[in-house]
Amino acid sequence: MAKYPWLSLWLSAANTWAGAARGFWTAEMQRQQNAMLDEMTKRTTGSATKT
């Protein structure tokens, strides 16, 4: 048995929440990177075809 069961429970819940938050922010960062890459690709290919 853990010496401090409530602390263990609280830390476990905090770790679960932190993992979910990390997943959310990682996905958001990926979405922004994809949007930036798409915009850069559109500008690059758009300027090349306007000659």
CYANA upper distance limits for C-alpha pairs under 8 A (distance plus 0.5 A):
  1 MET  CA      5 PRO  CA      8.17
  2 ALA  CA      8 SER  CA      8.01
  4 TYR  CA      8 SER  CA      6.77
  5 PRO  CA      9 LEU  CA      6.63
  6 TRP  CA     10 TRP  CA      6.56
  7 LEU  CA     11 LEU  CA      6.54
  8 SER  CA     12 SER  CA      6.59
  9 LEU  CA     13 ALA  CA      6.79
 10 TRP  CA     14 ALA  CA      6.64
 11 LEU  CA     15 ASN  CA      6.53
 12 SER  CA     16 THR  CA      6.76
 13 ALA  CA     17 TRP  CA      6.75
 14 ALA  CA     18 ALA  CA      6.57
 15 ASN  CA     19 GLY  CA      6.65
 16 THR  CA     20 ALA  CA      6.91
 17 TRP  CA     21 ALA  CA      6.69
 18 ALA  CA     22 ARG  CA      6.50
 19 GLY  CA     23 GLY  CA      6.69
 20 ALA  CA     24 PHE  CA      6.76
 21 ALA  CA     25 TRP  CA      6.72
 22 ARG  CA     26 THR  CA      6.50
 23 GLY  CA     27 ALA  CA      6.64
 24 PHE  CA     28 GLU  CA      6.71
 25 TRP  CA     29 MET  CA      6.57
 26 THR  CA     30 GLN  CA      6.76
 27 ALA  CA     31 ARG  CA      6.74
 28 GLU  CA     32 GLN  CA      6.79
 29 MET  CA     33 GLN  CA      6.68
 30 GLN  CA     34 ASN  CA      6.65
 31 ARG  CA     35 ALA  CA      6.68
 32 GLN  CA     36 MET  CA      6.62
 33 GLN  CA     37 LEU  CA      6.62
 34 ASN  CA     38 ASP  CA      6.55
 35 ALA  CA     39 GLU  CA      6.68
 36 MET  CA     40 MET  CA      6.65
 37 LEU  CA     41 THR  CA      6.56
 38 ASP  CA     42 LYS  CA      6.65
 39 GLU  CA     43 ARG  CA      6.72
 40 MET  CA     44 THR  CA      6.59
 41 THR  CA     45 THR  CA      6.52
 42 LYS  CA     46 GLY  CA      6.13
 43 ARG  CA     47 SER  CA      6.53
 44 THR  CA     48 ALA  CA      6.86
 45 THR  CA     49 THR  CA      6.85
 46 GLY  CA     50 LYS  CA      7.01
 47 SER  CA     51 THR  CA      8.04
